[in-house]
Every structure is written in C-alpha cells, then in structure tokens.
Amino acid sequence: MKIATLLLSVIAVLYSASGLAAAKPIPDPPAIDATSYILIDFESGRVLAEKNPDEHIEPASITKLMTAYLVDKAIADGDISLDDMVTISEKAWRMKGSKMFVEVGKQVSVEDLLKGLIIQSGNDASVALAEHVAGSESAFAGYMNHQAQVLGMTNSNFINATGWPHKDHYSSARDIAVLTQTVIREFPESYRFYKEREFTFNEIRQFNRNRLLWRDETVDGVKTGHTEAAGFCLVASAEREEMRLISVVLGTESDKARTQSSQSLLNYGFRYFETHQLYRAEEVLKTARVWYGEQEQVSMGVGKDIHITIPRGRYGDLDAAMEIDREISAPITQGQQLGQVSIKLDDELVLTENIVAMQNVAAGSFFARALDSIKLMFR
C-alpha cells in the first residue's frame, strides 16, 4: 500500500509567486510538406511535433546512421580499431551513388572510411566497413536488424549498409530519432564527425550535404538521405542553452525543402519548450524506515537522470509528489522499487518515475526481527 508522504520542492526559488508568467497556449507546429516527420527532445525523449512517425519509409542514406553506430560499437568492444587498415573489395569499389572514391585493392583506415561514410555519405565506405566488421554486407545487415530490435526500433528492417533502394529496406521517423539519440549519447567522440563540413580523400574534396551546418551554428549533425523513391530526407540535431533537439524529416521534394523544414521544426521546439533536469541518478531524495533489517534506514532515489520537457516559462508551475511504500521490509536489494514520484502541470500528469533503493539492506537477526514485529503491533 502506498501513501503520499512528501511534496518535493521542484519549484525553483528563482520563481516567486508574483513572478509566475501566465500560461500561454502552445501554437501548432509549422506546416511541413513531408511524408513524415518527428521532433523530440534529446534528454527527455518527449515528442514535440510529429506526422506519420511510425509509417514505413525508405530511409535512403540515413541508413548509414545505423552502419556508423555498429562500427562504433565494434570499436568500443575492441573488435576493430580506428587504425585498422581495410582492403577495399571490388564490391565496395563498384558501388554506385555517392562515393568517397576508394580504389579496389587499396588499404584505407577505418577512421577515414568512417569520415567518408558520415561526411561524404560514401556508399563505397559503407560497404567496406560492413565487410570489415561482419565479413560481408549481408551478415552486417543481420547485425543491423538485431541492434534495431535491441533499441526498440519496431518499424525498421535493413537489407544493406548503404540505404540502397529495396522493397524490404525501411525505417520510420520515430525509429530514426531513437537511433540518433543513441548515437549521440553513446558515442559523443564519434558524433563530432557529423558536424564536419567537408572531407578530402584521394585529393577529392567533398562537402557535407547537410546545409544546416552552414545556416545554423547550433546545428552539429546529423545525416542527409535522398533517392527518387524516398525523396529528400534530413536528420538534424541542434543544441541551444543546454537543450538539445532532434528532428527527422522524411520525403520532401527538394534539398531546399528538407533544409527549411528541419530549421522550422528546430526553431519551433526551442521557441516554445524548455528542458530541465529534475533529479540525478545518484541523488538521495528520501530516507525511510526499514523493518526487519540489519539497519533501520534506506536511502532512496531514481535509477537514472530524470529530465522533463515543458512549455517555456512553466517550470515554476510544476508540482511533484512522492509516494512511498507504507511498510518497507528487509531484505532489500539495490534498485528495488519502493515508491513513485509523479510530476504534474496544471493537474495533468506529465511524468511518473519509480523510486528505488540506493543500497542493499540485509535481513536483521532473529532478535531484531522479533523486536520489529512487536513495534509494528503498536504502530
């Protein structure tokens, strides 16, 4: 049984009662002429705008986000390194479409191939990396689909490492946003490549196709894509005042349209919303009495950093309440749920998170447990 035991002080002292701004309605997102799109906050994951976010869409070269992610994982696991020299196969060399212009039989470093994949969107680089990681592109596609399942990308299926058109090769705006979140969070060192405007290989200078890198200094990625069937696509991410947003725009009619649409979505999100960190994973929110344990108190908090995205100017209106189990008995394991914290805005529940034990508490001695039983009888 749970009872409300504490009203948390998430109303910042920066906000006085007289200074609270009147609530203003959030306007509709800008009109975007695209097959599908989504705008999310990076930290909280809150969706700020969307259209057909789960529709199966040909992702074109945005596929290379998953390719690069698996290369990063292979590096992190020690299976390959950035300094590895990769011998370019004839299959990689013969790839059509966008290329970094590797030569068959020559050796190229993983780092250069990764830059060629990310900055120049090289299909040849994608195949060469897939073959280096998995032995073949088809085997690598199996890795891609497995990782998609792990990440909860339920509307994605990959046939190749490049995004080359195939009827069974698809993804969705929401899945791509989830993947982008993961890329930025897990591999920030590699993510820096996504903001590079140009890369020269084999004395051939090529420019990043993401035009937002020139238009908006807060944008630091991510990836473009284009085929005749997919249209013009763009995944973009920007950070302003410690708030990061991710937009995914799929199926526009031109390079200019995907750029303007992405810019409009990002501007909308930053203009009308703000994100705050409410709790840290290591933060003790409350201590509670433990019955039948070696110790009488247990520290409690949240299992992960908690962020919330709300309409701009409404932070002072948040109301948070904690509910803790009425009777907490040992043994207790670290991470065990002992309650919940709920966040409301204007009586609307906007977030609920589990409260967990921050350490183990072993069962007490026979005498201690007997004494607690007596105490509980008179409680």
Sequence and secondary structure as in RCSB ss.txt:
>XXXX:A:sequence
MKIATLLLSVIAVLYSASGLAAAKPIPDPPAIDATSYILIDFESGRVLAEKNPDEHIEPASITKLMTAYLVDKAI
ADGDISLDDMVTISEKAWRMKGSKMFVEVGKQVSVEDLLKGLIIQSGNDASVALAEHVAGSESAFAGYMNHQAQV
LGMTNSNFINATGWPHKDHYSSARDIAVLTQTVIREFPESYRFYKEREFTFNEIRQFNRNRLLWRDETVDGVKTG
HTEAAGFCLVASAEREEMRLISVVLGTESDKARTQSSQSLLNYGFRYFETHQLYRAEEVLKTARVWYGEQEQVSM
GVGKDIHITIPRGRYGDLDAAMEIDREISAPITQGQQLGQVSIKLDDELVLTENIVAMQNVAAGSFFARALDSIK
LMFR
>XXXX:A:secstr
 EEEEEEE  S TTS GGG              SSEEEEEETTT  EEEEESTTS B  GGGGHHHHHHHHHHHH
HTTSS TT EEE  HHHHH  SS     TT EEEHHHHHHHHHTS  HHHHHHHHHHHHSSHHHHHHHHHHHHHH
TT TT B S SS    TT BB HHHHHHHHHHHHHH HHHHGGGG  EEEETTEEEE S THHHH TTEEEEEEE
EETTTEEEEEEEEEETTEEEEEEEEEESSHHHHHHHHHHHHHHHHHHEEEEEEE TT   EEEE BSBSSSEEEE
E SS EEEEEETT GGG EEEEEEESS BS B TT EEEEEEEEETTEEEEEEEEEESS B B  HHHHHHHHHH
HHT 
